[in-house]
Amino acid sequence: MIDTPWPAPAKINLFLHITGRRDDGYHEIQTLFQFLDLCDDLWFDVRDDYKIRRCTELKGIPETDDLMIRAANKLCEVTGSRNGVDISIDKRLPMGGGIGGGSSDAATTLVALNTLWGLNLSVDDLAEIGLELGADVPVFIRGHAAWAEGVGEKLQPYTPETPWYLLVHPGIHISTAEIFSNSELTRNSTPIKMHTFVTGDGYNDCEPVVRKIYPEVEKVFDWLGYDSRARLTGTGACVFCPYPDEGTALEKLKILPDHWTGFVTKGKNRSPLLDRLSRELENLE
């Protein structure tokens, strides 16, 4: 087994506008993805047979439904590879939290196995495969903070500020499908330009719906109180709030209610996955 893990970082949506709904049911969005230095850690032990196995039990996620396993199998399907792998994970990112844990795990699996199996697919190829697994997967594969449109697959690199964040998870799982199918969800937000977001425009269209039907999320916003910078990420359940320095965020974390989980984490415009990939490629030279 490779001793050094492959990181699968969390993401936050600095804003999320839903600008329309397509005939196929998918939503057109605008959002700004930024990574966090909070990560799942994955290990890949390449096998000399075709078996693909998950070696870590994940409550509520059957192995056949796991995006890591689906990503590995998809890679074999597309390339004709007969490689195998044992995948282990230290799961830190809360599931159903809106921070992209499953999508990030899938992206890290595609990037790592492309290298470890010697497939030599391009980043564009991997992103195309990733999109079949989920709309958020390509941004994790490309590894740069990005302005996103379409269903989230049309990406332009972006470099927002990288503050410290307090990320709060109220201990619930929120289904993305449930929120996107809610009749009260706003689906006609006017598209904005990048420079407009920089001047302060931008919000999360999902936030009013989530706060209304999930009182646990509403309580997080109540606890954060006066701080209007607090925002839901994705469809929730995590709420994030920026702070000017790590110390201030840590002071707030100290008084976090015991029944919630909190993280003090740094915004990242370059994914740590790219750094891990660079080290692996250096070792292969």
ZADREN-540822 format. One record per residue (C-alpha): residue number from 1; residue in three letters; x, y, z. Coordinates in Angstrom, 2 decimals, m for minus. Layout:
! ZADREN-540822
i->NUM | aa->ALA | x->X | y->Y | z->Z
...
END
This chain:
! ZADREN-540822
i->1 | aa->MET | x->0.00 | y->0.00 | z->0.00
i->2 | aa->ILE | x->1.17 | y->3.53 | z->m0.74
i->3 | aa->ASP | x->1.94 | y->5.16 | z->2.62
i->4 | aa->THR | x->1.20 | y->8.73 | z->1.61
i->5 | aa->PRO | x->m2.55 | y->9.26 | z->1.17
i->6 | aa->TRP | x->m4.20 | y->10.96 | z->m1.76
i->7 | aa->PRO | x->m6.30 | y->13.92 | z->m0.53
i->8 | aa->ALA | x->m9.92 | y->14.48 | z->m1.52
i->9 | aa->PRO | x->m10.61 | y->18.08 | z->m0.44
i->10 | aa->ALA | x->m13.90 | y->19.65 | z->0.52
i->11 | aa->LYS | x->m15.38 | y->22.47 | z->m1.53
i->12 | aa->ILE | x->m17.68 | y->25.33 | z->m0.70
i->13 | aa->ASN | x->m19.96 | y->27.32 | z->m3.00
i->14 | aa->LEU | x->m19.22 | y->30.99 | z->m2.38
i->15 | aa->PHE | x->m22.56 | y->31.64 | z->m4.06
i->16 | aa->LEU | x->m25.07 | y->29.48 | z->m5.94
i->17 | aa->HIS | x->m27.62 | y->30.92 | z->m8.37
i->18 | aa->ILE | x->m30.11 | y->28.71 | z->m10.21
i->19 | aa->THR | x->m30.77 | y->30.43 | z->m13.51
i->20 | aa->GLY | x->m33.05 | y->27.92 | z->m15.21
i->21 | aa->ARG | x->m34.22 | y->24.35 | z->m15.61
i->22 | aa->ARG | x->m33.50 | y->22.29 | z->m18.70
i->23 | aa->ASP | x->m35.90 | y->19.96 | z->m20.49
i->24 | aa->ASP | x->m33.99 | y->16.96 | z->m19.12
i->25 | aa->GLY | x->m34.67 | y->18.11 | z->m15.55
i->26 | aa->TYR | x->m31.16 | y->19.33 | z->m14.79
i->27 | aa->HIS | x->m30.73 | y->22.85 | z->m13.45
i->28 | aa->GLU | x->m28.64 | y->25.60 | z->m15.02
i->29 | aa->ILE | x->m26.52 | y->27.26 | z->m12.34
i->30 | aa->GLN | x->m23.88 | y->29.84 | z->m11.65
i->31 | aa->THR | x->m21.53 | y->29.21 | z->m8.75
i->32 | aa->LEU | x->m18.02 | y->29.80 | z->m7.51
i->33 | aa->PHE | x->m16.21 | y->26.73 | z->m6.22
i->34 | aa->GLN | x->m13.39 | y->27.07 | z->m3.72
i->35 | aa->PHE | x->m11.51 | y->24.23 | z->m2.06
i->36 | aa->LEU | x->m10.75 | y->23.82 | z->1.63
i->37 | aa->ASP | x->m7.72 | y->22.27 | z->3.29
i->38 | aa->LEU | x->m10.15 | y->19.85 | z->4.96
i->39 | aa->CYS | x->m9.84 | y->16.49 | z->3.19
i->40 | aa->ASP | x->m10.74 | y->12.83 | z->3.11
i->41 | aa->ASP | x->m7.61 | y->10.69 | z->2.79
i->42 | aa->LEU | x->m7.58 | y->7.84 | z->0.28
i->43 | aa->TRP | x->m5.10 | y->4.98 | z->m0.20
i->44 | aa->PHE | x->m4.82 | y->2.85 | z->m3.33
i->45 | aa->ASP | x->m3.17 | y->m0.58 | z->m3.24
i->46 | aa->VAL | x->m2.86 | y->m1.76 | z->m6.85
i->47 | aa->ARG | x->m3.69 | y->m5.43 | z->m7.37
i->48 | aa->ASP | x->m2.35 | y->m7.83 | z->m9.99
i->49 | aa->ASP | x->m5.86 | y->m8.97 | z->m10.87
i->50 | aa->TYR | x->m9.02 | y->m7.21 | z->m12.05
i->51 | aa->LYS | x->m10.70 | y->m6.96 | z->m8.63
i->52 | aa->ILE | x->m11.77 | y->m3.51 | z->m7.38
i->53 | aa->ARG | x->m12.56 | y->m3.49 | z->m3.67
i->54 | aa->ARG | x->m13.33 | y->m1.01 | z->m0.93
i->55 | aa->CYS | x->m11.49 | y->m1.95 | z->2.24
i->56 | aa->THR | x->m13.19 | y->0.55 | z->4.55
i->57 | aa->GLU | x->m16.76 | y->0.18 | z->5.78
i->58 | aa->LEU | x->m18.84 | y->3.33 | z->5.24
i->59 | aa->LYS | x->m22.14 | y->3.38 | z->7.09
i->60 | aa->GLY | x->m25.12 | y->3.77 | z->4.79
i->61 | aa->ILE | x->m23.11 | y->3.47 | z->1.55
i->62 | aa->PRO | x->m23.09 | y->0.01 | z->m0.08
i->63 | aa->GLU | x->m19.86 | y->m0.68 | z->m1.91
i->64 | aa->THR | x->m21.64 | y->m0.92 | z->m5.25
i->65 | aa->ASP | x->m23.08 | y->2.59 | z->m4.79
i->66 | aa->ASP | x->m19.83 | y->4.18 | z->m3.60
i->67 | aa->LEU | x->m18.57 | y->6.83 | z->m6.03
i->68 | aa->MET | x->m14.98 | y->5.67 | z->m5.50
i->69 | aa->ILE | x->m15.86 | y->2.17 | z->m6.72
i->70 | aa->ARG | x->m18.03 | y->3.51 | z->m9.52
i->71 | aa->ALA | x->m15.17 | y->5.79 | z->m10.62
i->72 | aa->ALA | x->m12.67 | y->2.93 | z->m10.70
i->73 | aa->ASN | x->m15.08 | y->0.72 | z->m12.64
i->74 | aa->LYS | x->m15.88 | y->3.53 | z->m15.07
i->75 | aa->LEU | x->m12.18 | y->4.02 | z->m15.72
i->76 | aa->CYS | x->m11.87 | y->0.33 | z->m16.58
i->77 | aa->GLU | x->m14.93 | y->0.49 | z->m18.80
i->78 | aa->VAL | x->m13.67 | y->3.49 | z->m20.77
i->79 | aa->THR | x->m10.07 | y->2.33 | z->m21.17
i->80 | aa->GLY | x->m10.46 | y->m1.44 | z->m21.26
i->81 | aa->SER | x->m8.07 | y->m1.70 | z->m18.33
i->82 | aa->ARG | x->m7.94 | y->m5.01 | z->m16.47
i->83 | aa->ASN | x->m6.21 | y->m3.54 | z->m13.43
i->84 | aa->GLY | x->m7.41 | y->m4.01 | z->m9.89
i->85 | aa->VAL | x->m7.16 | y->m1.99 | z->m6.68
i->86 | aa->ASP | x->m7.97 | y->m2.02 | z->m2.99
i->87 | aa->ILE | x->m9.25 | y->1.39 | z->m1.86
i->88 | aa->SER | x->m9.12 | y->2.55 | z->1.75
i->89 | aa->ILE | x->m10.42 | y->5.86 | z->3.09
i->90 | aa->ASP | x->m10.22 | y->7.97 | z->6.21
i->91 | aa->LYS | x->m13.61 | y->9.66 | z->5.88
i->92 | aa->ARG | x->m13.53 | y->13.13 | z->7.50
i->93 | aa->LEU | x->m15.96 | y->15.06 | z->5.31
i->94 | aa->PRO | x->m19.55 | y->14.76 | z->6.56
i->95 | aa->MET | x->m21.88 | y->13.12 | z->4.07
i->96 | aa->GLY | x->m24.85 | y->15.13 | z->2.86
i->97 | aa->GLY | x->m23.12 | y->18.31 | z->3.96
i->98 | aa->GLY | x->m22.91 | y->20.12 | z->0.61
i->99 | aa->ILE | x->m19.11 | y->20.11 | z->0.61
i->100 | aa->GLY | x->m18.67 | y->17.59 | z->m2.20
i->101 | aa->GLY | x->m17.26 | y->14.65 | z->m0.28
i->102 | aa->GLY | x->m18.48 | y->11.89 | z->m2.60
i->103 | aa->SER | x->m17.62 | y->13.84 | z->m5.75
i->104 | aa->SER | x->m14.18 | y->14.67 | z->m4.41
i->105 | aa->ASP | x->m13.53 | y->11.03 | z->m3.50
i->106 | aa->ALA | x->m14.51 | y->10.03 | z->m7.05
i->107 | aa->ALA | x->m12.23 | y->12.66 | z->m8.59
i->108 | aa->THR | x->m9.27 | y->11.62 | z->m6.46
i->109 | aa->THR | x->m9.90 | y->8.00 | z->m7.45
i->110 | aa->LEU | x->m9.85 | y->8.89 | z->m11.16
i->111 | aa->VAL | x->m6.72 | y->11.05 | z->m10.87
i->112 | aa->ALA | x->m4.82 | y->8.55 | z->m8.72
i->113 | aa->LEU | x->m5.68 | y->5.44 | z->m10.72
i->114 | aa->ASN | x->m4.96 | y->7.17 | z->m14.03
i->115 | aa->THR | x->m1.40 | y->7.51 | z->m12.74
i->116 | aa->LEU | x->m1.02 | y->4.28 | z->m10.75
i->117 | aa->TRP | x->m2.48 | y->2.17 | z->m13.56
i->118 | aa->GLY | x->m0.42 | y->4.01 | z->m16.19
i->119 | aa->LEU | x->m3.43 | y->4.96 | z->m18.31
i->120 | aa->ASN | x->m2.12 | y->8.40 | z->m19.35
i->121 | aa->LEU | x->m5.53 | y->9.95 | z->m19.91
i->122 | aa->SER | x->m5.60 | y->13.74 | z->m20.21
i->123 | aa->VAL | x->m7.24 | y->16.02 | z->m17.65
i->124 | aa->ASP | x->m9.99 | y->16.70 | z->m20.19
i->125 | aa->ASP | x->m10.58 | y->12.98 | z->m20.59
i->126 | aa->LEU | x->m10.80 | y->12.49 | z->m16.83
i->127 | aa->ALA | x->m13.16 | y->15.45 | z->m16.46
i->128 | aa->GLU | x->m15.44 | y->14.00 | z->m19.12
i->129 | aa->ILE | x->m15.53 | y->10.66 | z->m17.30
i->130 | aa->GLY | x->m16.07 | y->12.45 | z->m14.01
i->131 | aa->LEU | x->m19.06 | y->14.39 | z->m15.32
i->132 | aa->GLU | x->m20.89 | y->11.10 | z->m15.85
i->133 | aa->LEU | x->m20.50 | y->10.46 | z->m12.11
i->134 | aa->GLY | x->m21.60 | y->13.89 | z->m10.92
i->135 | aa->ALA | x->m21.70 | y->17.54 | z->m11.94
i->136 | aa->ASP | x->m19.18 | y->18.54 | z->m9.24
i->137 | aa->VAL | x->m16.56 | y->15.92 | z->m10.13
i->138 | aa->PRO | x->m14.81 | y->17.87 | z->m12.94
i->139 | aa->VAL | x->m13.85 | y->20.82 | z->m10.73
i->140 | aa->PHE | x->m12.14 | y->18.45 | z->m8.30
i->141 | aa->ILE | x->m10.27 | y->16.80 | z->m11.18
i->142 | aa->ARG | x->m9.06 | y->20.11 | z->m12.60
i->143 | aa->GLY | x->m8.02 | y->21.24 | z->m9.14
i->144 | aa->HIS | x->m8.46 | y->25.00 | z->m9.38
i->145 | aa->ALA | x->m11.04 | y->27.29 | z->m7.80
i->146 | aa->ALA | x->m13.47 | y->28.07 | z->m10.56
i->147 | aa->TRP | x->m16.43 | y->30.07 | z->m11.72
i->148 | aa->ALA | x->m18.94 | y->27.49 | z->m12.96
i->149 | aa->GLU | x->m21.95 | y->27.60 | z->m15.23
i->150 | aa->GLY | x->m24.12 | y->25.11 | z->m17.13
i->151 | aa->VAL | x->m24.86 | y->22.26 | z->m14.72
i->152 | aa->GLY | x->m21.55 | y->23.07 | z->m13.08
i->153 | aa->GLU | x->m19.28 | y->21.64 | z->m15.77
i->154 | aa->LYS | x->m18.40 | y->24.88 | z->m17.61
i->155 | aa->LEU | x->m15.44 | y->26.07 | z->m15.59
i->156 | aa->GLN | x->m13.28 | y->29.18 | z->m15.66
i->157 | aa->PRO | x->m10.34 | y->29.43 | z->m13.23
i->158 | aa->TYR | x->m10.88 | y->32.05 | z->m10.54
i->159 | aa->THR | x->m8.84 | y->33.31 | z->m7.61
i->160 | aa->PRO | x->m11.08 | y->34.52 | z->m4.78
i->161 | aa->GLU | x->m9.67 | y->35.54 | z->m1.42
i->162 | aa->THR | x->m8.62 | y->32.65 | z->0.80
i->163 | aa->PRO | x->m9.79 | y->33.44 | z->4.32
i->164 | aa->TRP | x->m10.09 | y->31.11 | z->7.26
i->165 | aa->TYR | x->m13.53 | y->29.60 | z->7.61
i->166 | aa->LEU | x->m15.56 | y->28.12 | z->10.40
i->167 | aa->LEU | x->m17.51 | y->25.27 | z->8.84
i->168 | aa->VAL | x->m20.43 | y->23.96 | z->10.91
i->169 | aa->HIS | x->m22.26 | y->20.70 | z->10.29
i->170 | aa->PRO | x->m25.47 | y->20.27 | z->12.32
i->171 | aa->GLY | x->m25.37 | y->16.49 | z->12.11
i->172 | aa->ILE | x->m28.01 | y->15.90 | z->9.45
i->173 | aa->HIS | x->m27.95 | y->14.58 | z->5.89
i->174 | aa->ILE | x->m29.63 | y->16.66 | z->3.19
i->175 | aa->SER | x->m30.47 | y->15.14 | z->m0.17
i->176 | aa->THR | x->m29.51 | y->17.31 | z->m3.13
i->177 | aa->ALA | x->m32.34 | y->15.77 | z->m5.16
i->178 | aa->GLU | x->m34.86 | y->16.73 | z->m2.48
i->179 | aa->ILE | x->m33.83 | y->20.38 | z->m2.50
i->180 | aa->PHE | x->m33.63 | y->20.68 | z->m6.28
i->181 | aa->SER | x->m37.12 | y->19.18 | z->m6.64
i->182 | aa->ASN | x->m38.70 | y->21.48 | z->m4.04
i->183 | aa->SER | x->m41.49 | y->23.59 | z->m5.53
i->184 | aa->GLU | x->m40.38 | y->26.68 | z->m3.58
i->185 | aa->LEU | x->m36.86 | y->26.68 | z->m5.00
i->186 | aa->THR | x->m36.04 | y->29.80 | z->m7.02
i->187 | aa->ARG | x->m35.06 | y->28.78 | z->m10.56
i->188 | aa->ASN | x->m34.96 | y->32.09 | z->m12.42
i->189 | aa->SER | x->m32.12 | y->34.08 | z->m10.89
i->190 | aa->THR | x->m30.65 | y->36.63 | z->m13.27
i->191 | aa->PRO | x->m27.13 | y->35.60 | z->m14.35
i->192 | aa->ILE | x->m24.36 | y->37.82 | z->m13.00
i->193 | aa->LYS | x->m20.87 | y->38.70 | z->m14.21
i->194 | aa->MET | x->m17.68 | y->37.86 | z->m12.35
i->195 | aa->HIS | x->m16.97 | y->41.50 | z->m11.50
i->196 | aa->THR | x->m20.48 | y->41.80 | z->m10.02
i->197 | aa->PHE | x->m19.76 | y->38.99 | z->m7.57
i->198 | aa->VAL | x->m16.52 | y->40.68 | z->m6.52
i->199 | aa->THR | x->m18.48 | y->43.79 | z->m5.56
i->200 | aa->GLY | x->m20.67 | y->41.78 | z->m3.22
i->201 | aa->ASP | x->m23.53 | y->40.39 | z->m5.28
i->202 | aa->GLY | x->m24.28 | y->36.71 | z->m4.87
i->203 | aa->TYR | x->m26.29 | y->34.42 | z->m2.61
i->204 | aa->ASN | x->m27.39 | y->30.79 | z->m2.41
i->205 | aa->ASP | x->m30.81 | y->30.13 | z->m3.94
i->206 | aa->CYS | x->m31.05 | y->26.87 | z->m1.98
i->207 | aa->GLU | x->m30.58 | y->28.53 | z->1.40
i->208 | aa->PRO | x->m34.15 | y->29.80 | z->2.03
i->209 | aa->VAL | x->m35.62 | y->26.38 | z->1.19
i->210 | aa->VAL | x->m33.14 | y->24.48 | z->3.37
i->211 | aa->ARG | x->m33.56 | y->26.86 | z->6.30
i->212 | aa->LYS | x->m37.35 | y->26.51 | z->6.08
i->213 | aa->ILE | x->m37.57 | y->22.72 | z->6.02
i->214 | aa->TYR | x->m34.53 | y->21.89 | z->8.17
i->215 | aa->PRO | x->m34.74 | y->23.62 | z->11.58
i->216 | aa->GLU | x->m31.31 | y->22.24 | z->12.49
i->217 | aa->VAL | x->m29.74 | y->24.40 | z->9.76
i->218 | aa->GLU | x->m31.78 | y->27.43 | z->10.82
i->219 | aa->LYS | x->m30.38 | y->27.01 | z->14.35
i->220 | aa->VAL | x->m26.82 | y->27.22 | z->12.99
i->221 | aa->PHE | x->m27.61 | y->30.56 | z->11.38
i->222 | aa->ASP | x->m29.25 | y->31.72 | z->14.63
i->223 | aa->TRP | x->m26.13 | y->30.72 | z->16.56
i->224 | aa->LEU | x->m23.87 | y->32.63 | z->14.18
i->225 | aa->GLY | x->m26.18 | y->35.54 | z->14.90
i->226 | aa->TYR | x->m25.21 | y->38.93 | z->13.59
i->227 | aa->ASP | x->m22.70 | y->37.63 | z->11.06
i->228 | aa->SER | x->m24.31 | y->38.20 | z->7.66
i->229 | aa->ARG | x->m21.33 | y->36.56 | z->5.92
i->230 | aa->ALA | x->m22.54 | y->33.11 | z->7.00
i->231 | aa->ARG | x->m23.80 | y->31.09 | z->4.07
i->232 | aa->LEU | x->m25.04 | y->27.63 | z->3.19
i->233 | aa->THR | x->m22.78 | y->25.66 | z->0.86
i->234 | aa->GLY | x->m24.44 | y->23.77 | z->m1.99
i->235 | aa->THR | x->m27.73 | y->22.28 | z->m0.85
i->236 | aa->GLY | x->m26.41 | y->21.97 | z->2.71
i->237 | aa->ALA | x->m26.27 | y->20.93 | z->5.47
i->238 | aa->CYS | x->m22.96 | y->22.72 | z->6.18
i->239 | aa->VAL | x->m22.83 | y->26.44 | z->6.89
i->240 | aa->PHE | x->m19.58 | y->28.38 | z->6.51
i->241 | aa->CYS | x->m18.49 | y->31.77 | z->7.74
i->242 | aa->PRO | x->m15.22 | y->33.56 | z->6.85
i->243 | aa->TYR | x->m12.90 | y->35.04 | z->9.45
i->244 | aa->PRO | x->m9.86 | y->37.32 | z->9.09
i->245 | aa->ASP | x->m7.50 | y->34.92 | z->10.84
i->246 | aa->GLU | x->m7.30 | y->31.41 | z->12.26
i->247 | aa->GLY | x->m7.35 | y->32.58 | z->15.87
i->248 | aa->THR | x->m10.69 | y->34.35 | z->15.56
i->249 | aa->ALA | x->m12.26 | y->31.30 | z->13.93
i->250 | aa->LEU | x->m10.85 | y->29.03 | z->16.64
i->251 | aa->GLU | x->m12.33 | y->31.24 | z->19.38
i->252 | aa->LYS | x->m15.76 | y->30.86 | z->17.80
i->253 | aa->LEU | x->m15.23 | y->27.10 | z->17.47
i->254 | aa->LYS | x->m14.60 | y->26.84 | z->21.23
i->255 | aa->ILE | x->m18.20 | y->27.75 | z->21.99
i->256 | aa->LEU | x->m19.74 | y->25.52 | z->19.33
i->257 | aa->PRO | x->m22.67 | y->23.49 | z->20.76
i->258 | aa->ASP | x->m21.64 | y->19.92 | z->21.54
i->259 | aa->HIS | x->m24.21 | y->18.32 | z->19.24
i->260 | aa->TRP | x->m22.70 | y->19.97 | z->16.16
i->261 | aa->THR | x->m19.41 | y->19.33 | z->14.39
i->262 | aa->GLY | x->m17.17 | y->22.23 | z->13.50
i->263 | aa->PHE | x->m13.98 | y->22.68 | z->11.51
i->264 | aa->VAL | x->m11.61 | y->25.62 | z->11.22
i->265 | aa->THR | x->m10.27 | y->25.38 | z->7.70
i->266 | aa->LYS | x->m8.44 | y->27.51 | z->5.14
i->267 | aa->GLY | x->m9.74 | y->28.42 | z->1.70
i->268 | aa->LYS | x->m7.56 | y->27.01 | z->m1.09
i->269 | aa->ASN | x->m7.56 | y->28.04 | z->m4.74
i->270 | aa->ARG | x->m5.29 | y->25.14 | z->m5.71
i->271 | aa->SER | x->m6.36 | y->21.67 | z->m4.69
i->272 | aa->PRO | x->m3.93 | y->19.66 | z->m2.55
i->273 | aa->LEU | x->m4.69 | y->16.79 | z->m4.93
i->274 | aa->LEU | x->m2.55 | y->18.50 | z->m7.59
i->275 | aa->ASP | x->0.40 | y->18.65 | z->m5.20
i->276 | aa->ARG | x->0.03 | y->14.96 | z->m4.38
i->277 | aa->LEU | x->m0.15 | y->14.12 | z->m8.09
i->278 | aa->SER | x->3.01 | y->16.14 | z->m8.79
i->279 | aa->ARG | x->4.91 | y->14.20 | z->m6.12
i->280 | aa->GLU | x->3.73 | y->10.89 | z->m7.56
i->281 | aa->LEU | x->4.80 | y->11.83 | z->m11.07
i->282 | aa->GLU | x->8.23 | y->12.89 | z->m9.78
i->283 | aa->ASN | x->8.65 | y->9.50 | z->m8.14
i->284 | aa->LEU | x->7.86 | y->7.76 | z->m11.42
i->285 | aa->GLU | x->10.53 | y->9.67 | z->m13.35
END
